[in-house]
Amino acid sequence: MPSGHAWVAAVAVLVATDSSMVWAGKDTHTYKMGEDVVVWTDKVGPYNNPQETYEYSTLGLCELEGDDIAVEQGELSIGETLEGHAFFSSPRLDIHFGQNKPQTPLCNMRLKDEQTKALATMINDNYWYQLYIDDLPIWAFVGEHSKFAVDVSRFSMMYRDNNKSLQMPSGSAPPVPKQLKGKPLPRIYTHRHFTLFYNNDQIIEVDMEPSSPWPIYAGAPLNFSYTVLWFPTNKEFKDRTNRYLDPKFFEHKVHWFSIVNSFMLCLFLCAVVAIILMKTLKQDFTRYSASEAEELENLDGVGDESGWKQVNGDVFRKPDHLAIFTVVYASGCHLACTVFIVLIFAICNSYYASRGATAGSFVIAYLCTVIVGGYEGGRIFRMFGGQQWKRTMVYQCLFMPGVVFMSFVVINTTAIFYRATMTVPFKTIFIIIVLFLAVCVPLHTVGTLLGRRAAVERSFPCRVHHLKRPIPTKHWAFTPVMTMVAGIVPFGCLFIEMYFILSAVWSHNKIYYVYGFMFAILVLLCLVIICVSITCTYILLNAEDYRWQWQSYISCAATALYVFLYTIHYFYNSTQMSGFLQTVYYFGTSFNFCIGLALFCGSLGFIGASKFVFLIYSNIKAE
């Protein structure tokens, strides 16, 4: 298990980093009466593809165009960049704190052929966009579909009658094509009604209602406008993000049922494992600890000697491909520490209320907890007598970044080709590489050295024989069946929670905030994995097969295979995602998640099996 010193060091660094992340920043969220309130445009994309997002300027509207305005680009944190944000101010939306504004022209334009085709396609694909006011998000659709035939000439007459005072580009509007008259056309919203609520000098709520749909056709005159209304409220600032949460979904009785289901499964499994193993082991210990006189008196027992006792001279033999085993085990320990620390801080700090906080804290926690992976890798590698530990240390340090990098290249290259906001810029990549070299490499080296020193003080309960004991032949399906059955048991503890997690990740307006649920499920999952690992190890050793290290790891890691199959089922049955970019992003991210889950479960399974093996073989009479 990870050492106490490694845990304390990792947590201490994360606390210091997290504190600076929370308290640093110039934005105090306080305004004076009449002070400018900046409206930030963010991203736009099809509703069914939440990660296929583009910059707001992709719409090609006049809101951010013109030499008379200065559009400011917002700075992004690492977490915001990874989440695909792209902030640009909208100076034409002139909003002042506490001051109402009647209907005010925003800008006007006349659609060209290219703009008409692009906007019509976006509206037909249900494009939505996102704005931010004082770090509070607003979502709205770009336009709407026409359910009935629209007489375009009628809209043109309405425009001439009601908008004579507005300045339009020079030149008269071209006549409406005859083929468009009386046909349904997509319509774009040309008016926004902002409703803001404030408490003293702070903004508490923001709402926006789009209206005034106008048909899209070549030469169509578009006049954009907005209104602003302010209302006082007694709601406190700390509660302002609660309106974005969805307790009816995330706190549904089904979610509570998943906790109860996982707890009962864990309790049942622990009880069965305890009863069966303790009863069986008690008989084994009694038989194996019998005196020589008792053995001579009971000759029948001699012929019955078989099972896990017979492999005491091989059970602590070095596993095959020790370097690979050390790499995947150490990576799993590293990820386990990262996940638990992020969850604890998310519960304490309400990360859901801060944009990009979860992704940013995960990066920081990964960098700081690398010492744990180094410690466990160095300890296991030396304990089993591995050679060339320096090369193995390098493999450990580069394994997870290498796996993520390979999938990142595919996803990021696709995003660059589509010019999507999910593209990670070179600046962010450079910062992460520098942090990796400056933090990960030294901490991993220190952890490896500490682990190798700790391994010197640890010895095996039984001496390893020079000659390998032959392994009895088993049925060809023994190992595959045990592995698949072992993997599906933890999945039964996890699959309900997976639905809520996937629903939050693969939607644009659901925020996962029930980190307490996730932490409880994770603890129960760990207990189930340990019980499953102990059971599989005992069955394997009773079959006189001493290769328990890899089997305990793979049996528990098989859970990730079921999770990946579930993500495929979710994609085709619970979403309406389409397109190459969204598909690549979905399956690339799901693949990375399942790789991490396999490492997490496998390492935890090996830890449980290792404790069990050390316990039982330290209590027998080895010859």
CORTA-V951383 format. One record per backbone hydrogen bond with DSSP energy under -1.0 kcal/mol. CO is the residue of the C=O (numbers start at 0). NH is the residue of the N-H. If there is no record, write none. Layout:
<<CO & NH> <CO & NH>>
This chain:
<<2 & 6> <3 & 7> <4 & 8> <5 & 9> <6 & 10> <7 & 11> <8 & 12> <9 & 13> <10 & 14> <11 & 15> <12 & 16> <13 & 17> <14 & 18> <15 & 19> <16 & 20> <17 & 21> <18 & 22> <19 & 23> <31 & 34> <34 & 96> <38 & 89> <39 & 131> <40 & 87> <42 & 129> <43 & 53> <44 & 127> <45 & 48> <48 & 51> <50 & 52> <52 & 420> <53 & 43> <54 & 57> <55 & 58> <56 & 59> <71 & 88> <76 & 80> <77 & 81> <78 & 82> <79 & 84> <80 & 83> <86 & 73> <87 & 40> <89 & 92> <91 & 93> <92 & 94> <94 & 36> <95 & 98> <96 & 33> <100 & 227> <103 & 225> <106 & 223> <108 & 221> <110 & 218> <111 & 115> <112 & 116> <113 & 117> <114 & 118> <115 & 119> <116 & 120> <117 & 121> <118 & 122> <119 & 123> <120 & 124> <121 & 126> <122 & 125> <125 & 46> <126 & 141> <127 & 44> <128 & 139> <129 & 41> <130 & 137> <131 & 39> <132 & 135> <135 & 132> <137 & 130> <139 & 128> <141 & 188> <143 & 186> <149 & 151> <150 & 154> <151 & 155> <152 & 156> <153 & 157> <154 & 158> <155 & 159> <156 & 160> <157 & 161> <158 & 162> <176 & 179> <179 & 182> <185 & 215> <186 & 143> <187 & 213> <189 & 224> <190 & 210> <191 & 226> <192 & 208> <193 & 228> <194 & 206> <195 & 230> <196 & 203> <196 & 204> <197 & 232> <198 & 201> <200 & 30> <201 & 198> <204 & 196> <206 & 194> <208 & 192> <210 & 189> <210 & 190> <211 & 189> <213 & 187> <216 & 219> <219 & 110> <221 & 108> <223 & 105> <223 & 106> <224 & 191> <225 & 103> <226 & 193> <227 & 100> <228 & 195> <230 & 197> <235 & 238> <236 & 239> <238 & 241> <240 & 243> <241 & 244> <245 & 248> <245 & 249> <246 & 250> <251 & 254> <251 & 255> <252 & 256> <253 & 257> <254 & 258> <255 & 259> <256 & 260> <257 & 261> <258 & 262> <259 & 263> <260 & 264> <261 & 265> <262 & 266> <263 & 267> <264 & 268> <265 & 269> <266 & 270> <267 & 271> <268 & 272> <269 & 273> <270 & 274> <271 & 275> <272 & 276> <273 & 277> <274 & 278> <275 & 279> <276 & 280> <277 & 281> <278 & 282> <279 & 283> <280 & 284> <281 & 285> <282 & 286> <283 & 287> <284 & 288> <290 & 294> <291 & 295> <292 & 296> <293 & 297> <297 & 300> <298 & 302> <301 & 304> <306 & 309> <307 & 310> <308 & 311> <310 & 313> <310 & 314> <312 & 464> <313 & 316> <320 & 324> <321 & 325> <322 & 326> <323 & 327> <324 & 328> <325 & 329> <326 & 330> <327 & 331> <328 & 332> <329 & 333> <330 & 334> <331 & 335> <332 & 336> <333 & 337> <334 & 338> <335 & 339> <336 & 340> <337 & 341> <338 & 342> <339 & 343> <340 & 344> <341 & 345> <342 & 346> <343 & 347> <344 & 348> <345 & 349> <349 & 352> <350 & 353> <353 & 356> <355 & 359> <356 & 360> <357 & 361> <358 & 362> <359 & 363> <360 & 364> <361 & 365> <362 & 366> <363 & 367> <364 & 368> <368 & 371> <368 & 372> <369 & 373> <370 & 374> <371 & 375> <372 & 376> <373 & 377> <374 & 378> <375 & 379> <376 & 380> <377 & 381> <378 & 382> <379 & 383> <380 & 385> <381 & 384> <387 & 391> <388 & 392> <389 & 393> <390 & 394> <391 & 395> <392 & 396> <393 & 397> <394 & 398> <397 & 401> <398 & 402> <399 & 403> <400 & 404> <401 & 405> <402 & 406> <403 & 407> <404 & 408> <405 & 409> <406 & 410> <407 & 411> <408 & 412> <409 & 413> <410 & 414> <411 & 415> <412 & 416> <413 & 417> <414 & 419> <419 & 422> <424 & 428> <425 & 429> <426 & 430> <427 & 431> <428 & 432> <429 & 433> <430 & 434> <431 & 435> <432 & 436> <433 & 437> <434 & 438> <435 & 440> <438 & 442> <439 & 443> <440 & 444> <441 & 445> <442 & 446> <443 & 447> <444 & 448> <445 & 449> <446 & 450> <447 & 451> <448 & 452> <449 & 453> <450 & 454> <454 & 457> <474 & 477> <476 & 480> <477 & 481> <478 & 482> <479 & 483> <480 & 484> <481 & 485> <482 & 486> <483 & 487> <484 & 488> <486 & 490> <487 & 491> <490 & 494> <493 & 497> <494 & 498> <495 & 499> <496 & 500> <497 & 501> <498 & 502> <499 & 503> <500 & 504> <501 & 505> <512 & 514> <513 & 517> <514 & 518> <515 & 519> <516 & 520> <517 & 521> <518 & 522> <519 & 523> <520 & 524> <521 & 525> <522 & 526> <523 & 527> <524 & 528> <525 & 529> <526 & 530> <527 & 531> <528 & 532> <529 & 533> <530 & 534> <531 & 535> <532 & 536> <533 & 537> <534 & 538> <535 & 539> <536 & 540> <537 & 541> <538 & 542> <539 & 544> <540 & 543> <545 & 547> <546 & 550> <547 & 551> <548 & 552> <549 & 553> <550 & 554> <551 & 555> <552 & 556> <553 & 557> <555 & 558> <556 & 559> <557 & 561> <558 & 562> <559 & 563> <560 & 564> <561 & 565> <562 & 566> <563 & 567> <564 & 568> <565 & 569> <566 & 570> <567 & 571> <568 & 572> <569 & 573> <578 & 582> <579 & 583> <580 & 584> <581 & 585> <582 & 586> <583 & 587> <584 & 588> <585 & 589> <586 & 590> <587 & 591> <588 & 592> <589 & 593> <590 & 594> <591 & 595> <592 & 596> <593 & 597> <594 & 598> <595 & 599> <596 & 600> <597 & 601> <598 & 602> <599 & 603> <600 & 604> <601 & 605> <602 & 606> <603 & 607> <604 & 608> <605 & 609> <606 & 610> <607 & 611> <608 & 612> <609 & 613> <610 & 614> <611 & 615> <612 & 616> <619 & 621>>
